Amino acid sequence: MQSERVWRQFTLMDLVMERMRVDPLVATRKCGGTAMADARNTCLGCSFHRECREWLECGGDLAGLAEFCPNAGFFRECRLNL
């Protein structure tokens, strides 16, 4: 079903954001919220969901993510400053 696919893609994005230590406040406030909405839409239409899952399972890093993820730049810009 379409709704299941949407939730799977959003779950993947949430897991990637967690792995990349994205600051949720920065992400949701960036460009008045439009950057996050654009990133969600990009993820929803992304054809690299298998690569994304493999990246998560293998404990990937930002360099590996940047090889296939169209949102890698957004995630990098929104990372927590630890």
N, C-alpha and C positions, 0 to 999 in steps of 0.2 A: 504494500500500500504506500501511497505517496506520503501520508503523515508519518509512517514509520521511517521512511528514508530521511525525512526532514529531521526527526528527532535523533537519528543515528549521526547525521552530519553535524548537528549542533552539539551532540555529546562529544564527538571527536574534537571539535573546535574547543570546547571547554577543557578537555584533557590536554590538548596542545598548549592552551593558555596557561594551565596550571604547571605543566612541565617547563615552559619557558619563563615561568615566574612573572607573568604579565600582571601588572597592577590593575585590578578591575576598575578602580576609580579613574585612573588615567585613560584607560581604554574607552570607558563609557562617556567621558567628558570630551575626548578628542574631537575637535571640529563640531562641537555641540551635539555629539552623539551620532553624527552621520558617518564618521569613520568606522565605528563599531557596526552600524547597520550595513555599511558597504562590505565590511569584512565578513559578516554573517551571510550576506547574499553571495559573496564570492565563494565561501565555503559550501554553501548549499548547491551551487552549480559546478563545483570542482570535480574533475574526473580523476583526481589522484587519491581517492579515499583509501585504496589498498596500500599505497605507499605511505600514507599518513599512519594507518594502523601499524604497519611494519615498523615505521620509525618510532612510534610510541613503544611497541613491544621490545625493541632493541635498545631502548634508552638513549635515543638520538639526541644530538645537540643542534644548536642554531645553524651551524654550517651545513649539516645534513638536511635540515628542514628547508633551508634556502634553495637547495637543489631542485625541489619540486613544488613547494608551497607558494602560491601567489600572495598569501598573507604574511609571509615571513618578515617583511619590512615593517608591517604594522605591529606584529608581535615584538620585534626588536625595539621599536620606538616606545612601547608601552611597558617595558620590563621594569620591575622593582629595582630601586637602587639600594643594594644591600651593602 
